[in-house]
Amino acid sequence: MSESPAPAGLKPLLGEVIGTFALVFAGCGAIVIDDTLPGAIGHVGIALTFGLVVMAMIYALGDVSGAHLNPAVTAAFFAAGRLPGRRVLPYVAAQCLGALAASCALRAAFPGHPDLGATLPAAGMAPHAFFFEVLLTAGLMFVILTVSTGAQEKGLMTGIAVGGTVALEALFAGPLSGASMNPARSLAPALVSGELEDLWIYLAAPMLGALLAVPCCRGVRSEGCCAFRGSGECA
């Protein structure tokens, strides 16, 4: 892995708005359409939609903003020493703005839908959902850290690796927890639809899981790959 400068300026923030909008509009849109036209997309189709849109945004925006699309990813890049602290809050704000815009667009298109694709645990499975969201996000972030360069994702296979991981985890864990792995993806439809029950799971668990991936990366990669804060960029 080679050193890569942290993204700066307004273009990366616009990239995060656009990328997260695409993620939520396509992914949650697939859920809403499948609810509206039962069986039109199906669980497998929804999982693939999330994976494919992440892959597409990485290839489109990876060299602009890193295509984080996820506050948990941004927090983990900061913890790994790959993103300056001054960029964290602007990135998270941009991601939440993009996600909220996408949920508002879905509300305009489907005014009667009850939750707009909000992530909800299976009935009676909230503790299981929390546990799964922690591990799912840790697994996803581990892949991101090991295939990315600095705070950016640019490699030829990066989009396939990360998008494939999103699809894989959504395929097997979606029915239990919704496989959010992304606080912005869960926050936006919950706020717009008013479906706030169990939202805390999808805010706290992905953050915890993403941060857990950092020491795992340090354990398997060369020294300095995920530096402790204050030691500079990833080498």
FIVEXSE-838673 format. One record per residue (C-alpha): residue in three letters; x, y, z; residue number from 1. Coordinates in nm, 3 decimals. Each point is the difference from the previous one (the first is absolute). Layout:
residues N
site type = ALA; X = X; Y = Y; Z = Z; seq = NUM;
...
//
This chain:
residues 235
site type = MET; X = 0.000; Y = 0.000; Z = 0.000; seq = 1;
site type = SER; X = 0.133; Y = 0.340; Z = -0.096; seq = 2;
site type = GLU; X = -0.044; Y = 0.332; Z = 0.173; seq = 3;
site type = SER; X = -0.302; Y = 0.200; Z = -0.114; seq = 4;
site type = PRO; X = -0.091; Y = 0.357; Z = 0.095; seq = 5;
site type = ALA; X = -0.324; Y = 0.052; Z = 0.188; seq = 6;
site type = PRO; X = -0.273; Y = 0.154; Z = -0.215; seq = 7;
site type = ALA; X = -0.052; Y = 0.375; Z = 0.051; seq = 8;
site type = GLY; X = -0.229; Y = 0.276; Z = -0.127; seq = 9;
site type = LEU; X = -0.367; Y = 0.006; Z = -0.091; seq = 10;
site type = LYS; X = 0.005; Y = -0.249; Z = -0.287; seq = 11;
site type = PRO; X = 0.046; Y = -0.301; Z = 0.232; seq = 12;
site type = LEU; X = -0.294; Y = 0.116; Z = 0.211; seq = 13;
site type = LEU; X = -0.220; Y = 0.031; Z = -0.307; seq = 14;
site type = GLY; X = 0.122; Y = -0.345; Z = -0.100; seq = 15;
site type = GLU; X = -0.113; Y = -0.138; Z = 0.336; seq = 16;
site type = VAL; X = -0.341; Y = 0.166; Z = -0.038; seq = 17;
site type = ILE; X = -0.048; Y = -0.147; Z = -0.348; seq = 18;
site type = GLY; X = 0.139; Y = -0.342; Z = 0.088; seq = 19;
site type = THR; X = -0.208; Y = -0.042; Z = 0.315; seq = 20;
site type = PHE; X = -0.308; Y = 0.125; Z = -0.183; seq = 21;
site type = ALA; X = 0.053; Y = -0.270; Z = -0.261; seq = 22;
site type = LEU; X = 0.051; Y = -0.266; Z = 0.266; seq = 23;
site type = VAL; X = -0.317; Y = 0.081; Z = 0.191; seq = 24;
site type = PHE; X = -0.214; Y = 0.076; Z = -0.304; seq = 25;
site type = ALA; X = 0.093; Y = -0.326; Z = -0.175; seq = 26;
site type = GLY; X = 0.020; Y = -0.227; Z = 0.304; seq = 27;
site type = CYS; X = -0.299; Y = 0.126; Z = 0.194; seq = 28;
site type = GLY; X = -0.180; Y = 0.057; Z = -0.328; seq = 29;
site type = ALA; X = 0.037; Y = -0.370; Z = -0.078; seq = 30;
site type = ILE; X = -0.160; Y = -0.083; Z = 0.336; seq = 31;
site type = VAL; X = -0.288; Y = 0.243; Z = -0.057; seq = 32;
site type = ILE; X = -0.063; Y = -0.127; Z = -0.354; seq = 33;
site type = ASP; X = 0.005; Y = -0.360; Z = 0.118; seq = 34;
site type = ASP; X = -0.255; Y = 0.088; Z = 0.268; seq = 35;
site type = THR; X = -0.215; Y = 0.184; Z = -0.255; seq = 36;
site type = LEU; X = 0.027; Y = -0.273; Z = -0.265; seq = 37;
site type = PRO; X = 0.044; Y = -0.316; Z = 0.211; seq = 38;
site type = GLY; X = 0.261; Y = -0.236; Z = -0.139; seq = 39;
site type = ALA; X = 0.116; Y = 0.239; Z = -0.270; seq = 40;
site type = ILE; X = 0.353; Y = 0.020; Z = 0.140; seq = 41;
site type = GLY; X = 0.024; Y = -0.244; Z = 0.292; seq = 42;
site type = HIS; X = 0.253; Y = -0.032; Z = 0.279; seq = 43;
site type = VAL; X = 0.284; Y = -0.102; Z = -0.232; seq = 44;
site type = GLY; X = -0.073; Y = 0.291; Z = -0.231; seq = 45;
site type = ILE; X = 0.001; Y = 0.247; Z = 0.288; seq = 46;
site type = ALA; X = 0.332; Y = -0.131; Z = 0.129; seq = 47;
site type = LEU; X = 0.153; Y = 0.021; Z = -0.347; seq = 48;
site type = THR; X = -0.135; Y = 0.351; Z = -0.046; seq = 49;
site type = PHE; X = 0.181; Y = 0.121; Z = 0.312; seq = 50;
site type = GLY; X = 0.321; Y = -0.173; Z = -0.105; seq = 51;
site type = LEU; X = -0.013; Y = 0.124; Z = -0.358; seq = 52;
site type = VAL; X = -0.072; Y = 0.362; Z = 0.088; seq = 53;
site type = VAL; X = 0.289; Y = 0.003; Z = 0.247; seq = 54;
site type = MET; X = 0.227; Y = -0.147; Z = -0.267; seq = 55;
site type = ALA; X = -0.115; Y = 0.257; Z = -0.256; seq = 56;
site type = MET; X = 0.056; Y = 0.293; Z = 0.238; seq = 57;
site type = ILE; X = 0.348; Y = -0.121; Z = 0.092; seq = 58;
site type = TYR; X = 0.099; Y = -0.003; Z = -0.365; seq = 59;
site type = ALA; X = -0.171; Y = 0.335; Z = -0.063; seq = 60;
site type = LEU; X = 0.114; Y = 0.186; Z = 0.312; seq = 61;
site type = GLY; X = 0.283; Y = -0.196; Z = 0.159; seq = 62;
site type = ASP; X = 0.266; Y = 0.240; Z = -0.125; seq = 63;
site type = VAL; X = -0.212; Y = 0.303; Z = 0.091; seq = 64;
site type = SER; X = -0.107; Y = -0.063; Z = 0.360; seq = 65;
site type = GLY; X = 0.097; Y = -0.359; Z = 0.073; seq = 66;
site type = ALA; X = -0.368; Y = -0.095; Z = -0.043; seq = 67;
site type = HIS; X = -0.047; Y = -0.055; Z = 0.372; seq = 68;
site type = LEU; X = -0.381; Y = 0.041; Z = -0.026; seq = 69;
site type = ASN; X = -0.017; Y = -0.098; Z = 0.365; seq = 70;
site type = PRO; X = 0.078; Y = 0.184; Z = 0.328; seq = 71;
site type = ALA; X = 0.135; Y = -0.322; Z = 0.152; seq = 72;
site type = VAL; X = 0.253; Y = -0.032; Z = -0.284; seq = 73;
site type = THR; X = 0.106; Y = 0.362; Z = 0.045; seq = 74;
site type = ALA; X = 0.042; Y = -0.049; Z = 0.376; seq = 75;
site type = ALA; X = 0.209; Y = -0.312; Z = -0.054; seq = 76;
site type = PHE; X = 0.225; Y = 0.172; Z = -0.255; seq = 77;
site type = PHE; X = 0.059; Y = 0.272; Z = 0.258; seq = 78;
site type = ALA; X = 0.076; Y = -0.258; Z = 0.271; seq = 79;
site type = ALA; X = 0.240; Y = -0.174; Z = -0.238; seq = 80;
site type = GLY; X = 0.193; Y = 0.323; Z = -0.056; seq = 81;
site type = ARG; X = -0.108; Y = 0.025; Z = -0.363; seq = 82;
site type = LEU; X = -0.229; Y = 0.304; Z = 0.016; seq = 83;
site type = PRO; X = 0.065; Y = 0.333; Z = 0.176; seq = 84;
site type = GLY; X = -0.238; Y = 0.082; Z = 0.281; seq = 85;
site type = ARG; X = -0.108; Y = 0.323; Z = -0.169; seq = 86;
site type = ARG; X = -0.160; Y = -0.204; Z = -0.278; seq = 87;
site type = VAL; X = -0.209; Y = -0.231; Z = 0.219; seq = 88;
site type = LEU; X = -0.298; Y = 0.220; Z = 0.085; seq = 89;
site type = PRO; X = -0.032; Y = 0.151; Z = -0.351; seq = 90;
site type = TYR; X = 0.006; Y = -0.351; Z = -0.149; seq = 91;
site type = VAL; X = -0.264; Y = -0.127; Z = 0.243; seq = 92;
site type = ALA; X = -0.219; Y = 0.304; Z = -0.063; seq = 93;
site type = ALA; X = 0.030; Y = -0.048; Z = -0.377; seq = 94;
site type = GLN; X = -0.091; Y = -0.368; Z = 0.030; seq = 95;
site type = CYS; X = -0.304; Y = 0.072; Z = 0.215; seq = 96;
site type = LEU; X = -0.110; Y = 0.276; Z = -0.238; seq = 97;
site type = GLY; X = 0.020; Y = -0.233; Z = -0.299; seq = 98;
site type = ALA; X = -0.186; Y = -0.275; Z = 0.183; seq = 99;
site type = LEU; X = -0.275; Y = 0.239; Z = 0.116; seq = 100;
site type = ALA; X = -0.042; Y = 0.137; Z = -0.352; seq = 101;
site type = ALA; X = -0.039; Y = -0.354; Z = -0.133; seq = 102;
site type = SER; X = -0.261; Y = -0.089; Z = 0.262; seq = 103;
site type = CYS; X = -0.191; Y = 0.320; Z = -0.074; seq = 104;
site type = ALA; X = 0.004; Y = -0.092; Z = -0.370; seq = 105;
site type = LEU; X = -0.138; Y = -0.344; Z = 0.083; seq = 106;
site type = ARG; X = -0.268; Y = 0.157; Z = 0.221; seq = 107;
site type = ALA; X = -0.102; Y = 0.222; Z = -0.291; seq = 108;
site type = ALA; X = -0.022; Y = -0.302; Z = -0.231; seq = 109;
site type = PHE; X = -0.168; Y = -0.231; Z = 0.253; seq = 110;
site type = PRO; X = -0.193; Y = 0.223; Z = 0.244; seq = 111;
site type = GLY; X = -0.189; Y = -0.293; Z = 0.152; seq = 112;
site type = HIS; X = 0.292; Y = -0.229; Z = 0.079; seq = 113;
site type = PRO; X = 0.029; Y = -0.053; Z = 0.377; seq = 114;
site type = ASP; X = 0.378; Y = -0.008; Z = 0.054; seq = 115;
site type = LEU; X = 0.181; Y = 0.079; Z = -0.329; seq = 116;
site type = GLY; X = 0.236; Y = -0.293; Z = 0.042; seq = 117;
site type = ALA; X = 0.103; Y = 0.079; Z = 0.358; seq = 118;
site type = THR; X = 0.209; Y = -0.272; Z = 0.162; seq = 119;
site type = LEU; X = -0.190; Y = -0.195; Z = 0.263; seq = 120;
site type = PRO; X = 0.095; Y = -0.318; Z = 0.188; seq = 121;
site type = ALA; X = -0.207; Y = -0.311; Z = -0.042; seq = 122;
site type = ALA; X = -0.275; Y = -0.027; Z = 0.263; seq = 123;
site type = GLY; X = 0.148; Y = -0.063; Z = 0.344; seq = 124;
site type = MET; X = 0.355; Y = -0.003; Z = -0.139; seq = 125;
site type = ALA; X = 0.132; Y = 0.344; Z = 0.101; seq = 126;
site type = PRO; X = 0.296; Y = -0.136; Z = 0.205; seq = 127;
site type = HIS; X = 0.090; Y = -0.236; Z = -0.284; seq = 128;
site type = ALA; X = -0.025; Y = 0.287; Z = -0.246; seq = 129;
site type = PHE; X = 0.240; Y = 0.213; Z = 0.207; seq = 130;
site type = PHE; X = 0.251; Y = -0.286; Z = 0.018; seq = 131;
site type = PHE; X = -0.025; Y = -0.066; Z = -0.373; seq = 132;
site type = GLU; X = 0.029; Y = 0.367; Z = -0.095; seq = 133;
site type = VAL; X = 0.321; Y = 0.029; Z = 0.202; seq = 134;
site type = LEU; X = 0.156; Y = -0.304; Z = -0.167; seq = 135;
site type = LEU; X = -0.131; Y = 0.081; Z = -0.347; seq = 136;
site type = THR; X = 0.144; Y = 0.350; Z = 0.013; seq = 137;
site type = ALA; X = 0.327; Y = -0.126; Z = 0.142; seq = 138;
site type = GLY; X = 0.029; Y = -0.244; Z = -0.289; seq = 139;
site type = LEU; X = -0.086; Y = 0.263; Z = -0.257; seq = 140;
site type = MET; X = 0.242; Y = 0.254; Z = 0.147; seq = 141;
site type = PHE; X = 0.277; Y = -0.259; Z = 0.019; seq = 142;
site type = VAL; X = -0.037; Y = -0.058; Z = -0.374; seq = 143;
site type = ILE; X = -0.007; Y = 0.375; Z = -0.069; seq = 144;
site type = LEU; X = 0.313; Y = 0.063; Z = 0.206; seq = 145;
site type = THR; X = 0.194; Y = -0.282; Z = -0.161; seq = 146;
site type = VAL; X = -0.085; Y = 0.086; Z = -0.362; seq = 147;
site type = SER; X = 0.006; Y = 0.381; Z = 0.017; seq = 148;
site type = THR; X = 0.287; Y = 0.245; Z = -0.025; seq = 149;
site type = GLY; X = 0.007; Y = 0.266; Z = 0.269; seq = 150;
site type = ALA; X = -0.349; Y = 0.144; Z = 0.035; seq = 151;
site type = GLN; X = -0.074; Y = -0.068; Z = -0.365; seq = 152;
site type = GLU; X = -0.120; Y = -0.305; Z = -0.192; seq = 153;
site type = LYS; X = 0.151; Y = -0.014; Z = -0.347; seq = 154;
site type = GLY; X = 0.121; Y = -0.349; Z = -0.086; seq = 155;
site type = LEU; X = -0.143; Y = -0.189; Z = -0.295; seq = 156;
site type = MET; X = -0.149; Y = -0.270; Z = 0.223; seq = 157;
site type = THR; X = -0.095; Y = 0.222; Z = 0.295; seq = 158;
site type = GLY; X = -0.355; Y = 0.064; Z = -0.116; seq = 159;
site type = ILE; X = -0.060; Y = -0.369; Z = -0.063; seq = 160;
site type = ALA; X = 0.143; Y = -0.100; Z = 0.339; seq = 161;
site type = VAL; X = -0.195; Y = 0.257; Z = 0.201; seq = 162;
site type = GLY; X = -0.323; Y = -0.023; Z = -0.200; seq = 163;
site type = GLY; X = 0.020; Y = -0.378; Z = 0.012; seq = 164;
site type = THR; X = 0.040; Y = 0.007; Z = 0.377; seq = 165;
site type = VAL; X = -0.304; Y = 0.225; Z = 0.037; seq = 166;
site type = ALA; X = -0.208; Y = -0.234; Z = -0.218; seq = 167;
site type = LEU; X = 0.127; Y = -0.313; Z = 0.179; seq = 168;
site type = GLU; X = -0.082; Y = 0.133; Z = 0.345; seq = 169;
site type = ALA; X = -0.339; Y = 0.129; Z = -0.112; seq = 170;
site type = LEU; X = -0.079; Y = -0.339; Z = -0.153; seq = 171;
site type = PHE; X = 0.045; Y = -0.201; Z = 0.318; seq = 172;
site type = ALA; X = -0.074; Y = 0.254; Z = 0.274; seq = 173;
site type = GLY; X = -0.258; Y = 0.226; Z = -0.162; seq = 174;
site type = PRO; X = -0.302; Y = -0.198; Z = 0.122; seq = 175;
site type = LEU; X = 0.122; Y = 0.022; Z = 0.362; seq = 176;
site type = SER; X = 0.139; Y = 0.352; Z = 0.040; seq = 177;
site type = GLY; X = -0.048; Y = 0.174; Z = -0.333; seq = 178;
site type = ALA; X = 0.379; Y = -0.004; Z = -0.048; seq = 179;
site type = SER; X = 0.029; Y = 0.379; Z = 0.016; seq = 180;
site type = MET; X = 0.367; Y = 0.037; Z = 0.101; seq = 181;
site type = ASN; X = -0.054; Y = 0.373; Z = -0.056; seq = 182;
site type = PRO; X = -0.147; Y = 0.256; Z = 0.243; seq = 183;
site type = ALA; X = -0.091; Y = 0.247; Z = -0.278; seq = 184;
site type = ARG; X = -0.180; Y = -0.267; Z = -0.200; seq = 185;
site type = SER; X = -0.212; Y = -0.086; Z = 0.306; seq = 186;
site type = LEU; X = -0.045; Y = 0.350; Z = 0.142; seq = 187;
site type = ALA; X = -0.146; Y = 0.162; Z = -0.312; seq = 188;
site type = PRO; X = -0.299; Y = -0.227; Z = -0.070; seq = 189;
site type = ALA; X = -0.071; Y = -0.023; Z = 0.373; seq = 190;
site type = LEU; X = -0.021; Y = 0.379; Z = 0.034; seq = 191;
site type = VAL; X = -0.202; Y = 0.057; Z = -0.316; seq = 192;
site type = SER; X = -0.246; Y = -0.282; Z = 0.073; seq = 193;
site type = GLY; X = -0.010; Y = 0.047; Z = 0.379; seq = 194;
site type = GLU; X = 0.096; Y = -0.365; Z = 0.053; seq = 195;
site type = LEU; X = 0.244; Y = 0.062; Z = 0.288; seq = 196;
site type = GLU; X = -0.042; Y = -0.324; Z = 0.192; seq = 197;
site type = ASP; X = 0.332; Y = -0.182; Z = 0.047; seq = 198;
site type = LEU; X = 0.183; Y = 0.273; Z = -0.193; seq = 199;
site type = TRP; X = 0.266; Y = 0.006; Z = 0.272; seq = 200;
site type = ILE; X = 0.117; Y = -0.344; Z = -0.114; seq = 201;
site type = TYR; X = 0.084; Y = 0.132; Z = -0.345; seq = 202;
site type = LEU; X = 0.176; Y = 0.309; Z = 0.131; seq = 203;
site type = ALA; X = 0.212; Y = -0.164; Z = 0.269; seq = 204;
site type = ALA; X = 0.079; Y = -0.348; Z = -0.132; seq = 205;
site type = PRO; X = 0.156; Y = 0.103; Z = -0.336; seq = 206;
site type = MET; X = 0.222; Y = 0.255; Z = 0.173; seq = 207;
site type = LEU; X = 0.120; Y = -0.260; Z = 0.249; seq = 208;
site type = GLY; X = 0.053; Y = -0.260; Z = -0.269; seq = 209;
site type = ALA; X = 0.194; Y = 0.234; Z = -0.229; seq = 210;
site type = LEU; X = 0.233; Y = 0.102; Z = 0.282; seq = 211;
site type = LEU; X = 0.059; Y = -0.365; Z = 0.090; seq = 212;
site type = ALA; X = 0.131; Y = -0.059; Z = -0.350; seq = 213;
site type = VAL; X = 0.291; Y = 0.239; Z = 0.052; seq = 214;
site type = PRO; X = 0.201; Y = -0.215; Z = 0.246; seq = 215;
site type = CYS; X = -0.080; Y = -0.303; Z = -0.216; seq = 216;
site type = CYS; X = 0.158; Y = 0.179; Z = -0.296; seq = 217;
site type = ARG; X = 0.301; Y = 0.089; Z = 0.211; seq = 218;
site type = GLY; X = 0.033; Y = -0.363; Z = 0.100; seq = 219;
site type = VAL; X = 0.025; Y = -0.142; Z = -0.351; seq = 220;
site type = ARG; X = 0.156; Y = 0.280; Z = -0.202; seq = 221;
site type = SER; X = 0.353; Y = 0.141; Z = -0.001; seq = 222;
site type = GLU; X = 0.104; Y = 0.231; Z = 0.281; seq = 223;
site type = GLY; X = -0.147; Y = 0.349; Z = -0.040; seq = 224;
site type = CYS; X = -0.279; Y = -0.105; Z = -0.237; seq = 225;
site type = CYS; X = -0.264; Y = 0.118; Z = 0.245; seq = 226;
site type = ALA; X = 0.195; Y = 0.247; Z = 0.206; seq = 227;
site type = PHE; X = -0.090; Y = 0.111; Z = 0.349; seq = 228;
site type = ARG; X = -0.130; Y = 0.357; Z = 0.007; seq = 229;
site type = GLY; X = 0.275; Y = 0.254; Z = -0.031; seq = 230;
site type = SER; X = 0.234; Y = -0.221; Z = -0.202; seq = 231;
site type = GLY; X = -0.104; Y = 0.130; Z = -0.341; seq = 232;
site type = GLU; X = -0.138; Y = -0.151; Z = -0.317; seq = 233;
site type = CYS; X = -0.010; Y = -0.367; Z = -0.079; seq = 234;
site type = ALA; X = 0.319; Y = -0.108; Z = -0.173; seq = 235;
//
